[in-house]
């Protein structure tokens, strides 16, 4: 089993900013960044990452790729 393997996440957004992950509200967005890789191939990679603080106190990292959201642990 690989550590940090992404898994599908139910993310609700408002104006492209996550407001809920599953049933838990988002308290704050700590950081946002974009990763672009393999741009020279037919299988380009472009992900928009956000580190979030949830209302239950957890920190999570989610990313958006190809119209889907994923959660990934560090």
OpenMM code with the backbone's topology and positions (N, CA, C; nanometers):
from openmm import Vec3, app, unit

residues = "UNK UNK UNK UNK UNK UNK UNK UNK UNK UNK UNK UNK UNK UNK UNK UNK UNK UNK UNK UNK UNK UNK UNK UNK UNK UNK UNK UNK UNK UNK UNK UNK UNK UNK UNK UNK UNK UNK UNK UNK UNK UNK UNK UNK UNK UNK UNK UNK UNK UNK UNK UNK UNK UNK UNK UNK UNK UNK UNK UNK UNK UNK UNK UNK UNK UNK UNK UNK UNK UNK UNK UNK UNK UNK".split()
positions = [
    Vec3(0.0833, -0.1183, 0.0000),
    Vec3(0.0000, 0.0000, 0.0000),
    Vec3(0.0881, 0.1252, 0.0000),
    Vec3(0.0638, 0.2141, -0.0940),
    Vec3(0.1392, 0.3384, -0.1023),
    Vec3(0.0840, 0.4403, -0.0038),
    Vec3(0.1734, 0.5110, 0.0627),
    Vec3(0.1311, 0.6211, 0.1481),
    Vec3(0.0989, 0.7413, 0.0610),
    Vec3(0.0024, 0.8193, 0.1016),
    Vec3(-0.0307, 0.9397, 0.0287),
    Vec3(-0.1083, 0.9151, -0.0996),
    Vec3(-0.1628, 0.7953, -0.1157),
    Vec3(-0.2391, 0.7648, -0.2374),
    Vec3(-0.3687, 0.8462, -0.2377),
    Vec3(-0.3959, 0.9211, -0.3451),
    Vec3(-0.5181, 1.0023, -0.3483),
    Vec3(-0.6433, 0.9165, -0.3520),
    Vec3(-0.7487, 0.9689, -0.2907),
    Vec3(-0.8775, 0.9004, -0.2975),
    Vec3(-0.9844, 1.0044, -0.3305),
    Vec3(-1.0865, 0.9613, -0.3960),
    Vec3(-1.1935, 1.0503, -0.4378),
    Vec3(-1.2546, 1.1192, -0.3155),
    Vec3(-1.2893, 1.2476, -0.3316),
    Vec3(-1.3458, 1.3240, -0.2207),
    Vec3(-1.4700, 1.3992, -0.2674),
    Vec3(-1.5682, 1.4083, -0.1781),
    Vec3(-1.6894, 1.4860, -0.2056),
    Vec3(-1.6651, 1.6281, -0.1567),
    Vec3(-1.6300, 1.7172, -0.2488),
    Vec3(-1.5983, 1.8557, -0.2144),
    Vec3(-1.7060, 1.9457, -0.2739),
    Vec3(-1.7640, 2.0303, -0.1887),
    Vec3(-1.8614, 2.1300, -0.2322),
    Vec3(-1.7905, 2.2635, -0.2404),
    Vec3(-1.8099, 2.3350, -0.3517),
    Vec3(-1.7400, 2.4621, -0.3707),
    Vec3(-1.8382, 2.5774, -0.3882),
    Vec3(-1.7871, 2.6956, -0.3618),
    Vec3(-1.8570, 2.8198, -0.3919),
    Vec3(-1.7539, 2.9104, -0.4566),
    Vec3(-1.7787, 2.9525, -0.5798),
    Vec3(-1.6830, 3.0337, -0.6553),
    Vec3(-1.5463, 2.9656, -0.6633),
    Vec3(-1.5457, 2.8351, -0.6863),
    Vec3(-1.4253, 2.7521, -0.7020),
    Vec3(-1.3452, 2.7315, -0.5736),
    Vec3(-1.3966, 2.7739, -0.4591),
    Vec3(-1.3295, 2.7559, -0.3301),
    Vec3(-1.4074, 2.6507, -0.2501),
    Vec3(-1.3397, 2.5486, -0.1976),
    Vec3(-1.4092, 2.4471, -0.1177),
    Vec3(-1.4743, 2.5069, 0.0074),
    Vec3(-1.6009, 2.4696, 0.0302),
    Vec3(-1.6722, 2.5115, 0.1513),
    Vec3(-1.7089, 2.3921, 0.2382),
    Vec3(-1.7052, 2.2704, 0.1802),
    Vec3(-1.7323, 2.1478, 0.2552),
    Vec3(-1.6496, 2.0344, 0.1960),
    Vec3(-1.6026, 1.9471, 0.2834),
    Vec3(-1.5399, 1.8217, 0.2423),
    Vec3(-1.6223, 1.7135, 0.3099),
    Vec3(-1.6960, 1.6396, 0.2289),
    Vec3(-1.7926, 1.5461, 0.2860),
    Vec3(-1.9013, 1.6253, 0.3558),
    Vec3(-1.9234, 1.5957, 0.4822),
    Vec3(-2.0256, 1.6658, 0.5611),
    Vec3(-1.9683, 1.7747, 0.6509),
    Vec3(-1.8384, 1.7957, 0.6436),
    Vec3(-1.7705, 1.8889, 0.7341),
    Vec3(-1.7378, 2.0183, 0.6610),
    Vec3(-1.7713, 2.1307, 0.7240),
    Vec3(-1.7444, 2.2606, 0.6647),
    Vec3(-1.5963, 2.2960, 0.6688),
    Vec3(-1.5571, 2.3851, 0.5777),
    Vec3(-1.4196, 2.4342, 0.5719),
    Vec3(-1.4101, 2.5616, 0.6544),
    Vec3(-1.3191, 2.5637, 0.7502),
    Vec3(-1.2955, 2.6798, 0.8361),
    Vec3(-1.2029, 2.7803, 0.7674),
    Vec3(-1.0976, 2.7301, 0.7009),
    Vec3(-0.9999, 2.8198, 0.6385),
    Vec3(-0.9225, 2.7477, 0.5289),
    Vec3(-0.8763, 2.8256, 0.4317),
    Vec3(-0.7828, 2.7774, 0.3302),
    Vec3(-0.6459, 2.8285, 0.3716),
    Vec3(-0.5540, 2.7362, 0.4050),
    Vec3(-0.4204, 2.7759, 0.4500),
    Vec3(-0.3270, 2.8067, 0.3341),
    Vec3(-0.3385, 2.7269, 0.2276),
    Vec3(-0.2456, 2.7425, 0.1169),
    Vec3(-0.3097, 2.6870, -0.0095),
    Vec3(-0.2688, 2.7420, -0.1230),
    Vec3(-0.3163, 2.6943, -0.2527),
    Vec3(-0.1987, 2.6969, -0.3496),
    Vec3(-0.1852, 2.5887, -0.4311),
    Vec3(-0.0791, 2.5854, -0.5298),
    Vec3(-0.1213, 2.4974, -0.6470),
    Vec3(-0.0536, 2.5166, -0.7591),
    Vec3(-0.0810, 2.4401, -0.8808),
    Vec3(0.0444, 2.3628, -0.9189),
    Vec3(0.0248, 2.2358, -0.9557),
    Vec3(0.1338, 2.1521, -1.0040),
    Vec3(0.1057, 2.1208, -1.1505),
    Vec3(0.2017, 2.1529, -1.2356),
    Vec3(0.1937, 2.1180, -1.3779),
    Vec3(0.3176, 2.0363, -1.4108),
    Vec3(0.2949, 1.9172, -1.4653),
    Vec3(0.4055, 1.8267, -1.4949),
    Vec3(0.3719, 1.7487, -1.6213),
    Vec3(0.4713, 1.6844, -1.6744),
    Vec3(0.4564, 1.6031, -1.7964),
    Vec3(0.3941, 1.6828, -1.9105),
    Vec3(0.4178, 1.8139, -1.9127),
    Vec3(0.3605, 1.8996, -2.0164),
    Vec3(0.4114, 1.8636, -2.1551),
    Vec3(0.5218, 1.7926, -2.1624),
    Vec3(0.5818, 1.7557, -2.2897),
    Vec3(0.5261, 1.6241, -2.3437),
    Vec3(0.4343, 1.5612, -2.2707),
    Vec3(0.3787, 1.4319, -2.3124),
    Vec3(0.2309, 1.4456, -2.3467),
    Vec3(0.1736, 1.3381, -2.3956),
    Vec3(0.0296, 1.3351, -2.4238),
    Vec3(-0.0523, 1.3213, -2.2960),
    Vec3(0.0128, 1.2868, -2.1851),
    Vec3(-0.0569, 1.2692, -2.0564),
    Vec3(-0.0158, 1.3789, -1.9591),
    Vec3(-0.0507, 1.5012, -1.9922),
    Vec3(-0.0169, 1.6151, -1.9063),
    Vec3(-0.0814, 1.6001, -1.7695),
    Vec3(-0.0176, 1.6584, -1.6703),
    Vec3(-0.0693, 1.6573, -1.5340),
    Vec3(-0.0852, 1.8016, -1.4883),
    Vec3(-0.2063, 1.8377, -1.4475),
    Vec3(-0.2311, 1.9704, -1.3914),
    Vec3(-0.3274, 1.9537, -1.2750),
    Vec3(-0.2786, 1.9864, -1.1555),
    Vec3(-0.3590, 1.9730, -1.0335),
    Vec3(-0.3563, 2.1026, -0.9544),
    Vec3(-0.4713, 2.1406, -0.9046),
    Vec3(-0.4830, 2.2557, -0.8156),
    Vec3(-0.5020, 2.2015, -0.6737),
    Vec3(-0.4034, 2.2253, -0.5879),
    Vec3(-0.4038, 2.1762, -0.4495),
    Vec3(-0.4478, 2.2856, -0.3534),
    Vec3(-0.5174, 2.2456, -0.2469),
    Vec3(-0.5538, 2.3368, -0.1391),
    Vec3(-0.5350, 2.2659, -0.0064),
    Vec3(-0.4687, 2.3317, 0.0861),
    Vec3(-0.4592, 2.2813, 0.2229),
    Vec3(-0.5672, 2.3513, 0.3028),
    Vec3(-0.6546, 2.2714, 0.3656),
    Vec3(-0.7726, 2.3241, 0.4327),
    Vec3(-0.7722, 2.2905, 0.5811),
    Vec3(-0.8348, 2.3773, 0.6596),
    Vec3(-0.8665, 2.3475, 0.7990),
    Vec3(-1.0172, 2.3277, 0.8042),
    Vec3(-1.0594, 2.2109, 0.8531),
    Vec3(-1.2015, 2.1810, 0.8618),
    Vec3(-1.2578, 2.2243, 0.9965),
    Vec3(-1.3891, 2.2378, 1.0036),
    Vec3(-1.4554, 2.2809, 1.1275),
    Vec3(-1.4314, 2.1856, 1.2434),
    Vec3(-1.3984, 2.0590, 1.2147),
    Vec3(-1.3711, 1.9639, 1.3234),
    Vec3(-1.2239, 1.9665, 1.3667),
    Vec3(-1.1461, 2.0607, 1.3112),
    Vec3(-1.0071, 2.0778, 1.3527),
    Vec3(-0.9048, 2.0051, 1.2678),
    Vec3(-0.9486, 1.9192, 1.1779),
    Vec3(-0.8547, 1.8456, 1.0933),
    Vec3(-0.7982, 1.9346, 0.9831),
    Vec3(-0.6739, 1.9076, 0.9463),
    Vec3(-0.6130, 1.9672, 0.8275),
    Vec3(-0.6159, 1.8624, 0.7181),
    Vec3(-0.6611, 1.9004, 0.5993),
    Vec3(-0.6628, 1.8080, 0.4859),
    Vec3(-0.6078, 1.8788, 0.3630),
    Vec3(-0.5531, 1.7994, 0.2718),
    Vec3(-0.5098, 1.8503, 0.1426),
    Vec3(-0.6006, 1.7879, 0.0384),
    Vec3(-0.6630, 1.8729, -0.0431),
    Vec3(-0.7459, 1.8256, -0.1531),
    Vec3(-0.6870, 1.8798, -0.2829),
    Vec3(-0.7159, 1.8090, -0.3926),
    Vec3(-0.6755, 1.8635, -0.5218),
    Vec3(-0.7824, 1.8370, -0.6256),
    Vec3(-0.7842, 1.9223, -0.7258),
    Vec3(-0.8813, 1.9167, -0.8339),
    Vec3(-0.8082, 1.8808, -0.9624),
    Vec3(-0.8565, 1.7764, -1.0290),
    Vec3(-0.7958, 1.7317, -1.1539),
    Vec3(-0.9050, 1.6729, -1.2428),
    Vec3(-0.9115, 1.7196, -1.3657),
    Vec3(-1.0072, 1.6672, -1.4635),
    Vec3(-1.1505, 1.6660, -1.4093),
    Vec3(-1.1929, 1.7767, -1.3525),
    Vec3(-1.3298, 1.7944, -1.3015),
    Vec3(-1.3662, 1.7014, -1.1865),
    Vec3(-1.2654, 1.6476, -1.1166),
    Vec3(-1.2897, 1.5640, -0.9993),
    Vec3(-1.2041, 1.6135, -0.8838),
    Vec3(-1.2522, 1.5924, -0.7624),
    Vec3(-1.1790, 1.6287, -0.6418),
    Vec3(-1.1260, 1.5035, -0.5747),
    Vec3(-1.0065, 1.5173, -0.5139),
    Vec3(-0.9414, 1.4088, -0.4415),
    Vec3(-0.8873, 1.4612, -0.3096),
    Vec3(-0.8757, 1.3710, -0.2131),
    Vec3(-0.8106, 1.4024, -0.0853),
    Vec3(-0.6815, 1.3216, -0.0794),
    Vec3(-0.5767, 1.3841, -0.0280),
    Vec3(-0.4487, 1.3146, -0.0206),
    Vec3(-0.3814, 1.3470, 0.1117),
    Vec3(-0.3386, 1.2451, 0.1814),
    Vec3(-0.2655, 1.2637, 0.3064),
    Vec3(-0.1185, 1.2798, 0.2777),
    Vec3(-0.0506, 1.3566, 0.3606),
    Vec3(0.0925, 1.3806, 0.3418),
    Vec3(0.1724, 1.2565, 0.3746),
] * unit.nanometer
topology = app.Topology()
chain = topology.addChain("A")
for resn in residues:
    res = topology.addResidue(resn, chain)
    for name in ("N", "CA", "C"):
        topology.addAtom(name, app.Element.getBySymbol(name[0]), res)
